[in-house]
Amino acid sequence: MDTKKILIIDDSAFMRRVISDIIKSDSRCEVVGTARNGKEGLDKIKELNPDVVTLDIEMPEMNGLEMLEQLKKTNINVPVIVMSTLAIEGREETIKALELGAIDFVTKPQNIFKVDTEEMRVKLINKLLMTVTVNASKISRQTPILKSRFNSFNSIRSRSVTKNNCTGISNLVAIGCSTGGPKALQYVLPYLPKNLDAGIIIVQHMPAGFTKSLAQRLNQLSEIKVKEAEDNEIIEKGTAYIAPGNYHLKVVQDNKCNLIIKLTKDPHLRGHRPAVDIMMNSLVNLNINNITGVIMTGMGFDGNEGLNNIKKNHDIHIIAQNEETCVVYGMPKAVVNSGIADEIVPLESISDSILKKVGVH
């Protein structure tokens, strides 16, 4: 089997050595070069043609974000994994890096001497090997250009319905995504109108802290309100709630049929907390007119079990992102192969599919 060529870009000689040692510990990978900043990194990418690049953000001369900008300008589609700090500014910069086309990120421990641990080794190697499978031609480093909303929104009729004596919302959209999801969500949420006749709940596999920065960025881009979910808050129309990292998101219902978010620290499910299946399974017995399930780019099959359970017990319309527009065609593939997808659409069409299903109020 061919070994995968990895280029390390980091201004710290210590970090370059530690990352190199981790990569060299796995026979499936080899370090083909290192660079001290983005400028050197660009030259090494052109010279060495690596399969994957690990990229620090804070570097002299040309930082990681500036290098990603240059990759965008020169149309070089090498997969990049960002080595991120846990600081607040590091979280914001990481979201920006994903927006600029980085595939994924690995968080550095706050104590630099804890970098060389088995947990870090497994995490980094797994992400490197996953990233190698990404089709470089699918890496989008372009920022979505928001289309004129009013042309498409005016044709959408109001579908607000009151069910029994319920005062809660009638429509719920549940979205699950993983690798490639932060950027993909920029092609969905900003295209939805603020008078959307549905609440939206989202599980994006991401560590604690980063989900808040992601929500803030998406809120800046969107007409609907986007926020990190909080325990016990009532789901409202025109608002998207992103499950916070390290918490599962469930939905329960009160005696007025209000949909209420419950955050739990139940055990990880197949390595994930939050997990899409946990969120989807909590919707099975809700008293609500319509549920729209959306499964987008990501590794593995999280979400498939929960969507299958809803399909058996409830009126649900399931939208799967198509293979051609996924960074990683894992989670949507599982849903498609299960035969439960009602629509298989490209990323840029998901917002239209949601709108047609739930309407406006």
C-alpha positions, 0 to 999 in steps of 0.5 A: 500500500502506498504511504500517504505524503504529509507536509507539516507547516508550523513555526514551532520546531518543537511542534514540527518534531512532535507532529513528525514523530506521531506521523512516523509512528504509523506505517501508512504515513510519511512526512515528506517535508516541513515548513516554518510559515505559510510562505515556505509552505506554499513553496513546499506544496508546489515542490512536494505535492503532498497528499495532506497538509497540517497547518498551524494558524499563528505563524510569522511572515504568512500565517495559516489563514493567509496561506489558505487565501493564497491556495484559494487564489491559485486554485491549489486544492490540497487537503488541509487539516488545521492544528488549532488552539483552544483559546477563544481567538483560536476557535474563531480563527479555526472557523475562518480556516474551515470557511477558507477550505480547510477540511478539518482541525485537530485541537492542540492541548493547552499544555504543549507537553501533552501533545505527544499522547496516545489520544492525540496520536490516534486523533491526528492519524485518523483525521489524516487518513480520512482526509486523504480520501477526500476528492481534492476537486470537491474542496471549495475555497469559495465563499458562497455568494448569497442569491437574491432571496426575494425571487425564490421566497415570494413563490413559497406559500405559508403552510402554518398549521395548528395541530389539535390544541397545540401552541407549539411550532408545526414544523421542525427541521433536523440537520446532521453533518460532520466533516465538511459541515461547517462550510456546507452549512454556509450554503444552507442557513443563509439562504433561508428567510427569517419568516421560515415556518420552522425551527431548526436543530443541528448536530455538527460533530465539533468539540466544546467551544467551537460550536459557539464560534460556528453559530456566531459566524453563521448568524452573521451570514443569515437572516434567520437567527443562529445560536448555540443551543441552551438547555430548556429553551423553547424552539422557535420559528426562524431560529437554528439551534446548534448542539454545543460541543460535548453535549447531546441535544434532545427534544422533548414536548410540554403539555402545550406541545412546545418543543424544548431542547434538553442538553445531556452528557449521556455517554458518547455514541460511537465516539460522538457527543453530540451525536446525530442519532441521539437527536433524531431518536428523540423526535420519534414520538413528538406530536408535531405536523411535519419533520424534515430530516437533512443529512449532509457531508460527513464520515461514518453513518451517524444519523441513519439509525435515528432517521430510520426510526422516525420514518417508521413512526412519523411523517418525515421528509428526508433530504440527503446531500448528493455524493458529488457535492459532499466533502466526505460521502459517508453519512448521506451514503448510509441514508441513501443506501437504507432507501429512506431518502425522499430527495438526494440533492446537491448542497446548493439545492438543500435550502430550496428543498427545506423551503418547499417542505416547510414554507414561510409564515 
